[in-house]
Amino acid sequence: MSLYSALPTTFRDYIAQSGVALAVSEMAEDAPLSIVNRSFCELTGYSQDEVMGKNCRFLQGTGTSGAQRQALHDFVHGAGDDNGRFPILNYRKDGTSFHNFVFMSRLRDPEGKVRFILASQFDMSSAMQRSRIAQNDEQLANALTDLDQIGREFGLAMMGSAQLIADSVAMMARLSFDDKRR
């Protein structure tokens, strides 16, 4: 049974309207997607109907490293930090690859139980995209602030997201620099 209806309408509406590629998965068996927005669909080439109820691993492919896969798995199934950021090689529906920078945050209910995972995606594949890192980070920080406020009104909490976003710009810049040196 889907927990989708447990998310406040204002939360779902905000995600749908965001210009940042966002997805929400349930903390049920295999973390199925409950929400993806238009930006997510544009980035991946998949429609909402094609991805709902699936685990995001469908975006992984032969070039995705085992370490990248394990890092995401450990976050979803672990009990560590409530926020994480992960560079990973993903694949669009048409088979083209892109270097995805994924930010994930656990959404907890009032009792502290993780109910959902909010994830944002950012394509770092090209130099043009890399020049938009700061803009994406600002949009994501604004979205997380808004979503955190909306979520708190309904008993969902994201812990420490703002600091992680601030740290993300530096990490993406380092990844971009490392790519250029290769």
C-alpha positions in Angstrom: 0.0 0.0 0.0 1.4 3.4 -1.0 2.2 6.1 1.5 1.7 8.7 -1.2 -1.5 10.0 0.4 0.4 10.5 3.7 2.3 13.4 2.1 0.7 16.8 2.5 -0.9 18.1 -0.7 1.1 21.3 -0.4 4.3 19.3 -0.3 3.3 17.2 -3.4 2.3 20.4 -5.2 5.5 22.2 -4.4 7.6 19.3 -5.7 5.5 19.1 -8.9 6.1 22.8 -9.6 9.8 23.0 -8.7 12.4 23.7 -11.4 14.8 21.4 -9.6 14.7 17.7 -10.6 13.1 16.1 -7.5 11.8 12.6 -6.6 10.4 11.1 -3.4 10.6 7.4 -2.6 8.8 5.5 0.2 10.8 3.7 2.9 9.0 0.6 1.9 10.4 -2.6 0.4 12.8 -1.5 -2.4 12.1 2.2 -1.9 9.6 2.7 -4.7 9.2 6.2 -6.3 6.0 8.0 -5.1 6.6 11.3 -6.7 8.7 12.6 -9.6 8.4 16.1 -11.1 8.6 17.4 -14.6 12.3 18.4 -14.2 13.1 14.8 -13.2 11.3 13.5 -16.3 13.1 16.0 -18.6 16.4 15.0 -17.1 15.9 11.2 -17.5 13.7 11.0 -20.5 11.1 8.9 -18.7 7.5 9.8 -18.1 6.0 9.7 -14.6 3.9 6.6 -15.5 7.1 4.8 -16.5 8.9 5.3 -13.2 6.2 5.4 -10.5 6.6 2.4 -8.1 10.1 1.6 -9.3 13.4 2.0 -7.5 15.7 4.6 -9.0 18.3 2.0 -9.8 16.7 1.7 -13.3 18.8 4.8 -14.1 22.0 2.8 -13.4 23.8 0.9 -16.2 26.9 -1.0 -17.1 29.1 2.1 -16.5 27.8 2.7 -13.1 30.5 1.7 -10.6 29.8 -0.8 -7.8 31.1 1.8 -5.3 28.5 4.3 -6.5 25.7 1.8 -6.3 26.8 0.7 -2.8 26.9 4.3 -1.5 23.3 4.9 -2.6 22.2 1.5 -1.2 24.0 2.2 2.1 22.2 5.6 2.5 18.8 4.2 1.7 19.1 1.2 4.0 21.5 2.6 6.6 20.9 4.4 9.8 23.7 7.1 9.4 23.3 10.7 8.4 19.9 12.0 7.4 21.4 13.7 4.3 23.9 12.6 1.7 25.2 13.6 -1.7 26.4 11.2 -4.3 28.0 11.5 -7.7 26.8 8.6 -9.9 26.8 7.7 -13.6 23.2 7.3 -14.7 21.5 6.6 -18.0 18.6 8.3 -19.7 15.8 6.4 -21.4 17.5 6.8 -24.7 20.6 5.1 -23.3 22.8 8.2 -23.1 24.8 8.5 -19.9 25.0 11.6 -17.6 27.0 12.4 -14.5 24.3 12.8 -11.9 24.9 14.6 -8.6 22.2 13.3 -6.2 21.3 14.9 -3.0 19.2 12.7 -0.7 17.4 13.6 2.6 15.4 11.3 4.9 12.0 12.6 5.8 10.9 11.6 9.3 7.5 11.5 10.9 6.9 13.0 14.4 8.0 9.8 16.1 11.3 9.9 14.2 10.6 7.1 11.8 11.9 7.5 8.3 8.9 7.5 6.0 10.3 8.9 2.7 13.5 9.9 1.0 13.6 13.1 -1.0 16.2 13.2 -3.8 17.3 15.9 -6.2 19.3 15.3 -9.3 21.7 17.5 -11.1 23.4 16.7 -14.5 27.1 17.6 -14.2 28.0 16.1 -17.6 29.0 19.2 -19.5 31.0 22.4 -18.8 27.8 24.4 -19.4 26.0 22.4 -16.7 28.9 22.8 -14.4 28.7 26.6 -14.7 25.1 26.3 -13.4 26.2 24.5 -10.2 25.8 27.5 -7.9 22.4 28.4 -9.4 21.2 24.8 -9.0 22.5 24.8 -5.4 20.6 28.0 -4.6 17.4 26.7 -6.2 17.8 23.4 -4.3 18.5 25.3 -1.0 15.4 27.4 -1.5 13.3 24.3 -2.4 14.5 22.4 0.7 13.8 25.4 3.0 10.3 25.6 1.6 9.8 21.8 1.7 11.1 21.6 5.2 8.7 24.3 6.4 5.8 22.7 4.6 6.8 19.3 5.9 7.1 20.5 9.5 3.5 21.8 9.4 2.5 18.2 8.7 5.0 16.5 11.0 7.8 15.6 8.6 11.3 16.7 9.3 14.6 17.0 7.2 17.6 17.3 9.4 20.6 19.4 8.6 19.9 19.9 4.9 21.0 23.5 4.7 24.6 22.8 5.7 24.8 19.9 3.3 23.7 22.1 0.4 26.3 24.7 1.3 28.9 21.9 1.3 27.6 20.6 -2.1 28.9 23.5 -4.1 32.4 22.8 -3.0 32.1 19.1 -3.7 30.7 19.6 -7.2 33.4 22.1 -8.0 36.1 19.6 -6.9 34.4 16.9 -9.0 34.4 19.2 -12.0 38.0 20.2 -11.5 39.0 16.5 -11.3 37.1 15.8 -14.5 38.9 18.6 -16.4 42.3 17.2 -15.2 41.7 13.8 -16.8 
